[in-house]
């Protein structure tokens, strides 16, 4: 009360445990009310000190809402991006379109998360950032595989019979050979063998990525959920976890 100082009146709760009661049928879509603590307080200004009562509502964000709206869809998007590892390295339109569409979808989903705007990094921000990073890494992996397949793993023999030396092109390396040379067949076989080695290397990266990417995402999930469901909950016990405070004067 700002009309009377503590010398004239001191407010206190009648029952410390049951001072504030909440309707049992009260439900919120994104939060669950854990408890309500009632405490006394004092407000100070140049006129003196004033007695006040404070009720703290301790709320916990419901994980089920965000699990359906954000976590499960983003998990599916990351898993869909792994399908590009089973496509042929020459399937440029399919793999690029798949990765690009998923990145745009993830970016739009991250921007539309139904959480308050804050200046600090939230748990959902870390999750969305990691999912976008996994999808982007899959797109970068395809870029490297396709570049290796096109430049190192392709043999394009071109025979010129106009009297000029014949050329066997292997990527960016050009081997000039004479038609009458006894090493003609040997050079061609060497170029084909070299190209096949690079192709096996490119497909091997795809095969390894089929294991590395899901394994890495699984490790990230273990660390993420272990921290926010167990470690962070233990830390919050030593901090004031009240999300909203109601002051009654």
C-alpha positions as CSV (number, residue, x, y, z in Angstrom):
1,X,0.0,0.0,0.0
2,X,1.5,3.3,-1.0
3,X,-0.9,5.3,1.2
4,X,0.6,4.0,4.4
5,X,4.2,3.3,5.3
6,X,5.4,0.3,7.3
7,X,5.1,2.4,10.4
8,X,1.4,2.5,10.0
9,X,0.5,-0.8,8.3
10,X,2.3,-4.0,7.4
11,X,0.7,-6.5,5.0
12,X,1.0,-10.2,5.4
13,X,-0.5,-13.3,4.0
14,X,-3.1,-15.0,6.1
15,X,-1.9,-18.5,5.2
16,X,1.6,-18.9,3.7
17,X,0.8,-22.2,2.1
18,X,-2.7,-21.6,0.8
19,X,-2.7,-17.8,0.4
20,X,-3.2,-18.0,-3.4
21,X,-5.4,-20.6,-5.0
22,X,-5.8,-21.4,-8.7
23,X,-8.8,-23.0,-10.3
24,X,-8.2,-26.7,-10.9
25,X,-9.6,-26.5,-14.4
26,X,-7.3,-23.7,-15.4
27,X,-5.1,-24.9,-18.4
28,X,-2.7,-23.1,-20.7
29,X,-1.7,-24.4,-24.1
30,X,2.0,-23.9,-23.7
31,X,2.6,-23.9,-20.0
32,X,1.9,-26.0,-16.9
33,X,1.6,-24.3,-13.5
34,X,3.9,-26.1,-11.0
35,X,3.4,-24.0,-7.9
36,X,2.6,-20.6,-6.4
37,X,4.7,-19.1,-3.7
38,X,3.5,-16.2,-1.6
39,X,6.0,-13.9,0.1
40,X,6.2,-10.5,1.7
41,X,8.2,-7.6,0.4
42,X,8.9,-4.0,0.9
43,X,9.1,-1.1,-1.5
44,X,11.4,1.9,-0.9
45,X,11.3,5.4,-2.2
46,X,12.1,8.9,-0.9
47,X,8.9,9.0,1.2
48,X,9.7,5.9,3.1
49,X,9.2,2.1,3.0
50,X,5.9,0.5,2.1
51,X,4.7,-3.0,2.7
52,X,3.6,-5.2,-0.2
53,X,2.6,-8.8,-0.9
54,X,4.1,-10.8,-3.8
55,X,2.8,-14.0,-5.4
56,X,5.2,-15.9,-7.7
57,X,3.7,-18.2,-10.3
58,X,6.2,-20.9,-11.2
59,X,5.5,-22.2,-14.7
60,X,7.0,-24.8,-16.9
61,X,6.9,-24.8,-20.7
62,X,5.0,-27.8,-22.0
63,X,7.3,-29.8,-24.3
64,X,4.4,-31.6,-26.0
65,X,3.3,-28.5,-27.9
66,X,6.7,-27.8,-29.4
67,X,7.4,-31.4,-29.9
68,X,4.5,-31.6,-32.4
69,X,4.9,-28.2,-33.9
70,X,8.7,-27.8,-34.2
71,X,10.8,-30.8,-33.1
72,X,9.2,-33.7,-35.0
73,X,8.8,-31.8,-38.3
74,X,12.4,-30.6,-38.2
75,X,13.6,-34.2,-37.5
76,X,11.7,-35.4,-40.5
77,X,13.2,-32.7,-42.7
78,X,16.8,-33.6,-41.6
79,X,16.0,-37.3,-42.3
80,X,14.6,-36.5,-45.8
81,X,17.8,-34.6,-46.6
82,X,19.7,-37.9,-46.2
83,X,17.8,-39.4,-49.1
84,X,20.2,-37.5,-51.4
85,X,23.0,-39.9,-50.4
86,X,21.2,-42.7,-52.2
87,X,20.7,-40.8,-55.4
88,X,23.2,-40.9,-58.3
89,X,25.9,-38.3,-58.3
90,X,24.8,-37.2,-61.8
91,X,21.2,-36.5,-60.5
92,X,22.0,-32.8,-60.0
93,X,18.5,-31.4,-60.4
94,X,17.0,-33.9,-57.9
95,X,19.6,-33.5,-55.2
96,X,20.0,-29.7,-55.5
97,X,16.2,-29.2,-55.4
98,X,15.8,-31.6,-52.5
99,X,18.5,-29.8,-50.4
100,X,17.4,-26.3,-51.4
101,X,13.7,-26.8,-50.6
102,X,14.5,-28.4,-47.2
103,X,16.8,-25.5,-46.3
104,X,14.1,-22.9,-47.2
105,X,11.5,-24.9,-45.3
106,X,13.7,-25.1,-42.2
107,X,14.5,-21.4,-42.3
108,X,10.8,-20.6,-42.5
109,X,10.0,-22.9,-39.7
110,X,12.8,-21.5,-37.5
111,X,11.5,-18.0,-38.1
112,X,7.9,-19.0,-37.3
113,X,8.5,-20.7,-33.9
114,X,5.8,-19.7,-31.4
115,X,8.1,-18.6,-28.7
116,X,8.7,-15.1,-27.1
117,X,11.3,-12.9,-28.7
118,X,14.3,-12.7,-26.4
119,X,17.8,-11.3,-26.6
120,X,19.5,-14.5,-25.5
121,X,19.7,-17.9,-27.3
122,X,16.9,-20.3,-26.5
123,X,16.9,-24.1,-26.6
124,X,14.7,-24.1,-29.7
125,X,17.2,-21.7,-31.5
126,X,20.0,-24.2,-30.9
127,X,17.8,-27.0,-32.2
128,X,16.8,-25.2,-35.4
129,X,20.3,-24.0,-36.0
130,X,21.7,-27.5,-35.7
131,X,19.1,-29.0,-38.0
132,X,19.8,-26.3,-40.7
133,X,23.5,-27.0,-40.3
134,X,22.9,-30.8,-40.9
135,X,20.9,-30.1,-44.0
136,X,23.4,-27.5,-45.3
137,X,26.2,-30.0,-44.7
138,X,24.4,-32.6,-46.8
139,X,24.2,-30.1,-49.6
140,X,27.9,-29.3,-49.4
141,X,28.7,-33.0,-49.4
142,X,26.8,-33.4,-52.7
143,X,28.6,-30.4,-54.2
144,X,32.0,-32.0,-53.5
145,X,30.8,-35.4,-54.7
146,X,29.4,-34.0,-57.9
147,X,32.5,-31.9,-58.6
148,X,34.7,-34.9,-58.1
149,X,32.4,-37.0,-60.4
150,X,32.3,-34.4,-63.2
151,X,36.0,-33.3,-63.2
152,X,37.9,-36.4,-62.1
153,X,35.7,-39.3,-62.9
154,X,34.7,-38.7,-66.5
155,X,36.5,-39.9,-69.6
156,X,35.5,-38.3,-72.9
157,X,37.7,-39.7,-75.8
158,X,37.6,-37.7,-78.9
159,X,39.3,-39.0,-82.0
160,X,40.4,-36.5,-84.6
161,X,41.3,-37.9,-88.0
162,X,42.2,-34.7,-89.7
163,X,45.9,-35.3,-89.3
164,X,46.2,-33.6,-85.9
165,X,47.2,-35.5,-82.8
166,X,44.3,-37.3,-81.2
167,X,43.2,-36.3,-77.7
168,X,41.8,-38.3,-74.8
169,X,40.3,-35.9,-72.2
170,X,40.1,-37.0,-68.6
171,X,38.6,-34.2,-66.6
172,X,40.9,-31.2,-66.8
173,X,43.9,-33.3,-68.0
174,X,44.4,-33.8,-71.7
175,X,46.6,-36.6,-72.9
176,X,47.8,-36.3,-76.5
177,X,48.4,-39.6,-78.3
178,X,49.2,-40.5,-81.9
179,X,46.9,-42.9,-83.7
180,X,49.9,-45.0,-84.8
181,X,51.5,-45.0,-81.3
182,X,51.7,-48.5,-79.7
183,X,50.9,-46.8,-76.4
184,X,47.5,-45.6,-77.6
185,X,45.6,-48.4,-75.9
186,X,47.7,-48.3,-72.8
187,X,47.0,-44.6,-72.3
188,X,43.3,-45.0,-72.8
189,X,43.1,-47.8,-70.3
190,X,45.1,-45.8,-67.8
191,X,42.7,-42.8,-68.2
192,X,39.7,-45.1,-67.8
193,X,41.2,-46.7,-64.7
194,X,42.0,-43.3,-63.2
195,X,38.4,-42.1,-63.8
196,X,37.0,-45.2,-62.2
197,X,39.1,-44.7,-59.1
198,X,37.7,-41.2,-58.8
199,X,34.2,-42.4,-59.3
200,X,34.6,-45.0,-56.6
201,X,36.0,-42.3,-54.3
202,X,32.9,-40.1,-55.0
203,X,30.4,-42.9,-54.4
204,X,32.4,-44.0,-51.3
205,X,31.8,-40.5,-49.8
206,X,28.1,-41.0,-50.3
207,X,28.2,-44.4,-48.6
208,X,30.2,-43.1,-45.7
209,X,27.7,-40.1,-45.4
210,X,24.8,-42.5,-45.1
211,X,26.3,-43.6,-41.7
212,X,28.1,-40.5,-40.5
213,X,25.2,-38.0,-40.8
214,X,22.5,-40.2,-39.0
215,X,25.1,-41.1,-36.3
216,X,26.1,-37.4,-35.8
217,X,22.5,-36.3,-35.6
218,X,21.8,-39.1,-33.0
219,X,24.8,-38.0,-30.9
220,X,23.5,-34.4,-31.1
221,X,20.0,-35.5,-29.9
222,X,21.5,-37.4,-27.0
223,X,23.5,-34.4,-25.8
224,X,20.7,-31.9,-26.5
225,X,17.9,-33.8,-24.6
226,X,20.2,-35.0,-21.8
227,X,21.2,-31.4,-21.1
228,X,17.8,-29.7,-21.3
229,X,15.7,-32.4,-19.7
230,X,18.1,-33.4,-16.9
231,X,21.1,-31.1,-16.4
232,X,19.2,-27.8,-17.0
233,X,16.4,-29.0,-14.7
234,X,18.9,-29.6,-11.9
235,X,20.4,-26.2,-12.4
236,X,17.0,-24.5,-12.3
237,X,16.4,-25.8,-8.8
238,X,19.1,-23.4,-7.5
239,X,17.7,-20.4,-9.4
240,X,14.5,-18.5,-9.4
241,X,12.5,-20.2,-12.1
242,X,9.4,-17.9,-11.9
243,X,8.3,-17.0,-15.4
244,X,5.8,-14.4,-14.2
245,X,5.4,-12.4,-11.0
246,X,2.2,-10.8,-9.7
247,X,2.6,-8.1,-7.0
248,X,-0.5,-7.3,-4.9
249,X,-0.5,-4.1,-3.0
